[in-house]
Amino acid sequence: VFDAIMNFKKEEAAKLIEKLDIKLDSEDKDKEGKPLLKAVMRRWLPAGDALLQMITIHLPSPVTAQKYRCELLYEGPPDDEAAIGIKNCDPKGPLMMY
């Protein structure tokens, strides 16, 4: 896709866009080079959606993460009420702001 669009191979780019089932506005179809590449990539792989999906797949849940994050973020004693609330991700625990 990148090669076809950036090297102005219109027919090849059009075939690839059609094969990938990318719907472009008539305004975007008239573009060439980098502006066309941006339009195609936005439709084909929206960065916001892709990033959100990767975050949800790879980042641990707050309940899991708090167990090891507490040691890094909380400077108080590891066995006080606040530390235990953070580690357990306890909604009834004391309010802590970082």
Secondary structure, 3 states (H helix, E strand, C coil): CHHHHHCCCHHHHHHHHHHCCCCCCHHHHCCCHHHHHHHHHHHHCCHHHHHHHHHHHHCCCHHHHHHHHHHHHCCCCCCCHHHHHHHCCCCCCCCCCC
